[in-house]
Amino acid sequence: MEGADSDPGDGAADSADPDAVAAAEAVLEAVAAAAPEIRAGLPGRRRYLDDENPSGEDVLAADVYADELLEATLGDIDGVGTYASEERESTVDTGDGAVSVAVDPLDGSSNLESNNPMGTVVAIYDGDLPASGRDLVGAGFVLYGPVTTMVAGVGAPADATIREYLVTGEGDREKLERIELPDDPTVYGFGGRVPDWPDDFAAYVDEVEDELKLRYGGAMIADVSQVLSYGGVFAYPALESAPDGKLRLQFEGNPVAYLVEGAGGRSSDGARSLLDVEATGIHQRVPVHVGNEALIERLEAALDEVPAR
Ligand code: FBP
């Protein structure tokens, strides 16, 4: 993350609907306001429930707590008509607003057991779900690390300025720096078991591990935050056992693509920007690769055949 700036483009982008951008700002403020409560609720909610989410993953009490808190908070915002969460099979109709929010209430929640960082991710789309990443009018994440921070932007993807905020104990946002990926990347982190990586992806890893330092923590938001800070590449790639990878387009792929591209980097499913992947379902999965432009270009060159998406 580089030095402070004079705020060009902070706020509404020309090509996005101003009402949708205002709703996106309100959503990001509400997520920050909920963050201290979500964080304070973690210590007593580290147990698994006897349940699975729509993606077949075990659910922690903390996942459910954060999801219910965010639904109540975000559903009340003027302009928000739909709430969707990784923890719910279907979307929730919250009123007649045009904007839809898609939330991963606790990204990386399996890190609760080991007490490692995790986050809350939010994507704000101008339209119904599932939506294209090109319909985003804002995105952000809260990182529950040693301090609570938010990285966020509003506006159309091509116009967004991405900024880091400190989230205070009262849930207010204090502006920190504008985020731009450093020119000299230093870190990489890739999910999935190594024997499950396709050969072409494994060949790419052979290249980058000679140049970069491994940093992988198992929570996408924390791993992407390292890439935003130090430059590099994060991927949860296609696997032999899961050709669409693990992460979800609406809740994870699109918002991190928006943030990393807004910070001067690139995103890819292996062949194209994640923002150009066709949206086919709420819980659709997609291989996610984000980072410095040159590293993503090399990745796309290294992968043999990437299906149309
Ligand atoms: P959840 O949203 O269910 O926590 O799953 C997503 C995630 O935890 C990502 O944050 C992370 O990148 C990935 O799964 C880690 O998966 P793995 O445990 O296979 O490394």
Boltz pocket constraint, residues with backbone or C-beta under 6 A from the ligand:
constraints:
  - pocket:
      binder: B
      contacts: [[A, 57], [A, 86], [A, 104], [A, 106], [A, 107], [A, 108], [A, 109], [A, 110], [A, 191], [A, 192], [A, 218], [A, 219], [A, 220], [A, 221], [A, 236], [A, 246]]
      max_distance: 6.0
